[in-house]
Amino acid sequence: MTAGAGVLRSAESLTRAAAELDRIQREAAEASAAPATHKVPEPGVEAWEATNLLCVARVLVAAAQRRTETRGCHWREDHPERDDASWRRHFRITLDADRALALHTTETAGFPPTADEGLPAPASP
């Protein structure tokens, strides 16, 4: 994550980071679907933490890929300027049942509505 999606990032570094995270996600899915003769990860705190860290990393990289500007202390080498006209907004990212990410961008800088305000609730992981 530090190399591809750290404070200094670019489209190229984010693409590499996303590819590596996709590989990890794919291998984890394959391991959990392995026949009973293969050792599969045992449920527990460490497995849950690793799963959660992978999810957060995927969300961070997906949002950083979508936002093509420098904002705050996160610098895009390929887009060094801040762009309020295009990017002063929020992302709403949900996780589908198949663990695919769905990114939605708000139209304004106001906070996005929650499920209680008429949007469907995100899928459970």
Contact map, one row per residue, 1 for C-alpha under 8 A:
11111100000000001000000000000000000000000000000000000000100000000000000000000000000000000000000000000000000000000000000000000
11111110000000000000000000000000000000000000000000000000000000000000000000000000000000000000000000000000000000000000000000000
11111100000010001000000000000000000000000000000000000000000000000000000000000000000000000000000000000000000000000000000000000
11111100100011111000000000000000000000000000000000000000000000000000000000000000000000000000000000000000000000000000000000000
11111111100011001000000000000000000000000000000000000000000010010000000000000000000000000000000000000000000000000000000000000
11111111100000000000000000000000000000000000000000000000000000000000000001000000000000000000000000000000000000000000000000000
01001111100000000000000000000000000000000000000000000000000000000000000011100000000000000000000000000000000000000000000000000
00001111110000000000000000000000000000000000000000000000000000000000000001111000000000000000000000000000000000000000000000000
00011111111011000000000000000000000000000000000000000000000000000000000001111000000000000000000000000000000000000000000000000
00000001111111000000000000000000000000000000000000000000000000000000000000011110000000000000000000000000000000000000000000000
00000000111111100000000000000000000000000000000000000000000000001000000000010100000000000000000000000000000000000000000000000
00000000011111110000000000000000000000000000000000000000000000000000000000000000000000000000000000000000000000000000000000000
00111000111111111000000000000000000000000000000000000000000000000000000000000000000000000000000000000000000000000000000000000
00011000111111111100000000000000000000000000000000000000000010011000000000000000000000000000000000000000000000000000000000000
00010000001111111110000000000000000000000000000000000000000000001000000000000000000000000000000000000000000000000000000000000
00010000000111111111000000000000000000000000000000000000000000000000000000000000000000000000000000000000000000000000000000000
10111000000011111111100000000000000000000000000000000000000010000000000000000000000000000000000000000000000000000000000000000
00000000000001111111110000000000000000000000000000000000010011000000000000000000000000000000000000000000000000000000000000000
00000000000000111111111000000000000000000000000000000000000000000000000000000000000000000000000000000000000000000000000000000
00000000000000011111111100000000000000000000000000000000000000000000000000000000000000000000000000000000000000000000000000000
00000000000000001111111110000000000000000000000000000100110000000000000000000000000000000000000000000000000000000000000000000
00000000000000000111111111000000000000000000000000000000000000000000000000000000000000000000000000000000000000000000000000000
00000000000000000011111111100000000000000000000000000000000000000000000000000000000000000000000000000000000000000000000000000
00000000000000000001111111110000000000000000000000000000000000000000000000000000000000000000000000000000000000000000000000000
00000000000000000000111111111000000000000000000000000100000000000000000000000000000000000000000000000000000000000000000000000
00000000000000000000011111111100000000000000000000000000000000000000000000000000000000000000000000000000000000000000000000000
00000000000000000000001111111110000000000000000000000000000000000000000000000000000000000000000000000000000000000000000000000
00000000000000000000000111111111000000000000000000000000000000000000000000000000000000000000000000000000000000000000000000000
00000000000000000000000011111111100000000000000000000000000000000000000000000000000000000000000000000000000000000000000000000
00000000000000000000000001111111110000000000000000000000000000000000000000000000000000000000000000000000000000000000000000000
00000000000000000000000000111111110000011000000000000000000000000000000000000000000000000000000000000000000000000000000000000
00000000000000000000000000011111110000011000000000000000000000000000000000000000000000000000000000000000000000000000000000000
00000000000000000000000000001111111000000000000000000000000000000000000000000000000000000000000000000000000000000000000000000
00000000000000000000000000000111111111010000000000000000000000000000000000000000000000000000000000000000000000000000000000000
00000000000000000000000000000000111111000000000000000000000000000000000000000000000000000000000000000000000000000000000000000
00000000000000000000000000000000011111100000000000000000000000000000000000000000000000000000000000000000000000000000000000000
00000000000000000000000000000000011111100000000000000000000000000000000000000000000000000000000000000000000000000000000000000
00000000000000000000000000000000011111110000000000000000000000000000000000000000000000000000000000000000000000000000000000000
00000000000000000000000000000000000111111000000000000000000000000000000000000000000000000000000000000000000000000000000000000
00000000000000000000000000000011010001111100000000000000000000000000000000000000000000000000000000000000000000000000000000000
00000000000000000000000000000011000000111110001000000000000000000000000000000000000000000000000000000000000000000000000000000
00000000000000000000000000000000000000011111001000000000000000000000000000000000000000000000000000000000000000000000000000000
00000000000000000000000000000000000000001111101100000000000000000000000000000000000000000000000000000000000000000000000000000
00000000000000000000000000000000000000000111111100000000000000000000000000000000000000000000000000000000000000000000000000000
00000000000000000000000000000000000000000011111110000000000000000000000000000000000000000000000000000000000000000000000000000
00000000000000000000000000000000000000000001111111000000000000000000000000000000000000000000000000000000000000000000000000000
00000000000000000000000000000000000000001111111111100000000000000000000000000000000000000000000000000000000000000000000000000
00000000000000000000000000000000000000000011111111110000000000000000000000000000000000000000000000000000000000000000000000000
00000000000000000000000000000000000000000000111111111000000000000000000000000000000000000000000000000000000000000000000000000
00000000000000000000000000000000000000000000011111111100000000000000000000000000000000000000000000000000000000000000000000000
00000000000000000000000000000000000000000000001111111110000000000000000000000000000000000000000000000000000000000000000000000
00000000000000000000000000000000000000000000000111111111000000000000000000000000000000000000000000000000000000000000000000000
00000000000000000000000000000000000000000000000011111111100000000000000000000000000000000000000000000000000000000000000000000
00000000000000000000100010000000000000000000000001111111110000000000000000000000000000000000000000000000000000000000000000000
00000000000000000000000000000000000000000000000000111111111000000000000000000000000000000000000000000000000000000000000000000
00000000000000000000000000000000000000000000000000011111111100000000000000000000000000000000000000000000000000000000000000000
10000000000000000000100000000000000000000000000000001111111110000000000000000000000000000000000000000000000000000000000000000
00000000000000000100100000000000000000000000000000000111111111000000000000000000000000000000000000000000000000000000000000000
00000000000000000000000000000000000000000000000000000011111111100000000000000000000000000000100000001000000000000000000000000
00000000000000000000000000000000000000000000000000000001111111110000000000000000000000000000000000000000000000000000000000000
00001000000001001100000000000000000000000000000000000000111111111000000000000000000000000000000000000000000000000000000000000
00000000000000000100000000000000000000000000000000000000011111111100000000000000000000000000000000000010000000000000000000000
00000000000000000000000000000000000000000000000000000000001111111110000000000000000000000010000000000010000000000000000000000
00001000000001000000000000000000000000000000000000000000000111111111000000000000000000000000000000000000000000000000000000000
00000000001001100000000000000000000000000000000000000000000011111111000000000000000000000000000000000000000000000000000000000
00000000000000000000000000000000000000000000000000000000000001111111000000000000000000000000000000000000000000000000000000000
00000000000000000000000000000000000000000000000000000000000000111111100000000000000000100000000000000000000000000000000000000
00000000000000000000000000000000000000000000000000000000000000011111110000010010000000000000000000000000000000000000000000000
00000000000000000000000000000000000000000000000000000000000000000011111000110011111000100000000000000000000000000000000000000
00000000000000000000000000000000000000000000000000000000000000000001111111110011111000000000000000000000000000000000000000000
00000000000000000000000000000000000000000000000000000000000000000000111111100000010000000000000000000000000000000000000000000
00000000000000000000000000000000000000000000000000000000000000000000011111100000000000000000000000000000000000000000000000000
00000010000000000000000000000000000000000000000000000000000000000000011111100000000000000000000000000000000000000000000000000
00000111100000000000000000000000000000000000000000000000000000000000011111110000000000000000000000000000000000000000000000000
00000011100000000000000000000000000000000000000000000000000000000000111111111011000000000000000000000000000000000000000000000
00000001111000000000000000000000000000000000000000000000000000000001110001111111000000000000000000000000000000000000000000000
00000001110000000000000000000000000000000000000000000000000000000000000000111111000000000000000000000000000000000000000000000
00000000011000000000000000000000000000000000000000000000000000000000000000011111000000000000000000000000000000000000000000000
00000000010000000000000000000000000000000000000000000000000000000001110000111111110000000000000000000000000000000000000000000
00000000000000000000000000000000000000000000000000000000000000000000110000111111110000000000000000000000000000000000000000000
00000000000000000000000000000000000000000000000000000000000000000000110000000011111000000000000000000000000000000000000000000
00000000000000000000000000000000000000000000000000000000000000000000111000000011111100000000000000000000000000000000000000000
00000000000000000000000000000000000000000000000000000000000000000000110000000000111111110000000000000000000000000000000000000
00000000000000000000000000000000000000000000000000000000000000000000000000000000011111110000000000000000000000000000000000000
00000000000000000000000000000000000000000000000000000000000000000000000000000000001111110000000000000000000000000000000000000
00000000000000000000000000000000000000000000000000000000000000000000000000000000001111111000000000000000000000000000000000000
00000000000000000000000000000000000000000000000000000000000000000010100000000000001111111000000000000000000000000000000000000
00000000000000000000000000000000000000000000000000000000000000000000000000000000001111111100000000000000000110000000000000000
00000000000000000000000000000000000000000000000000000000000000000000000000000000000001111110000000000000111111000000000000000
00000000000000000000000000000000000000000000000000000000000000000000000000000000000000011111000000000000110111110000000000000
00000000000000000000000000000000000000000000000000000000000000100000000000000000000000001111100000000011110000000000000000000
00000000000000000000000000000000000000000000000000000000000000000000000000000000000000000111110000000011110000010000000000000
00000000000000000000000000000000000000000000000000000000001000000000000000000000000000000011111000001111000000000000000000000
00000000000000000000000000000000000000000000000000000000000000000000000000000000000000000001111100001110000000000000000001100
00000000000000000000000000000000000000000000000000000000000000000000000000000000000000000000111111111100000000000000000001111
00000000000000000000000000000000000000000000000000000000000000000000000000000000000000000000011111111100000000000000000001111
00000000000000000000000000000000000000000000000000000000000000000000000000000000000000000000001111110000000000000000000000111
00000000000000000000000000000000000000000000000000000000000000000000000000000000000000000000001111110000000000000000000000000
00000000000000000000000000000000000000000000000000000000000000000000000000000000000000000000001111111000000000000000000000001
00000000000000000000000000000000000000000000000000000000000000000000000000000000000000000000001111111100000000000000000000000
00000000000000000000000000000000000000000000000000000000001000000000000000000000000000000000111100111110000000000000000000000
00000000000000000000000000000000000000000000000000000000000000000000000000000000000000000000111100011111000000000000000000000
00000000000000000000000000000000000000000000000000000000000001100000000000000000000000000011110000001111100000000000000000000
00000000000000000000000000000000000000000000000000000000000000000000000000000000000000000011100000000111110000000000000000000
00000000000000000000000000000000000000000000000000000000000000000000000000000000000000001111000000000011111000000000000000000
00000000000000000000000000000000000000000000000000000000000000000000000000000000000000001111000000000001111111010000000000000
00000000000000000000000000000000000000000000000000000000000000000000000000000000000000001000000000000000111110000000000000000
00000000000000000000000000000000000000000000000000000000000000000000000000000000000000011100000000000000011111000000000000000
00000000000000000000000000000000000000000000000000000000000000000000000000000000000000011100000000000000011111100000000000000
00000000000000000000000000000000000000000000000000000000000000000000000000000000000000001100000000000000010111110000000000000
00000000000000000000000000000000000000000000000000000000000000000000000000000000000000000100000000000000000011111000000000000
00000000000000000000000000000000000000000000000000000000000000000000000000000000000000000101000000000000010001111100000000000
00000000000000000000000000000000000000000000000000000000000000000000000000000000000000000000000000000000000000111111111000000
00000000000000000000000000000000000000000000000000000000000000000000000000000000000000000000000000000000000000011111111010000
00000000000000000000000000000000000000000000000000000000000000000000000000000000000000000000000000000000000000001111111111000
00000000000000000000000000000000000000000000000000000000000000000000000000000000000000000000000000000000000000001111111000000
00000000000000000000000000000000000000000000000000000000000000000000000000000000000000000000000000000000000000001111111000000
00000000000000000000000000000000000000000000000000000000000000000000000000000000000000000000000000000000000000001111111100000
00000000000000000000000000000000000000000000000000000000000000000000000000000000000000000000000000000000000000001111111110000
00000000000000000000000000000000000000000000000000000000000000000000000000000000000000000000000000000000000000000010011111000
00000000000000000000000000000000000000000000000000000000000000000000000000000000000000000000000000000000000000000110001111100
00000000000000000000000000000000000000000000000000000000000000000000000000000000000000000000011100000000000000000010000111110
00000000000000000000000000000000000000000000000000000000000000000000000000000000000000000000011110000000000000000000000011111
00000000000000000000000000000000000000000000000000000000000000000000000000000000000000000000001110000000000000000000000001111
00000000000000000000000000000000000000000000000000000000000000000000000000000000000000000000001110100000000000000000000000111
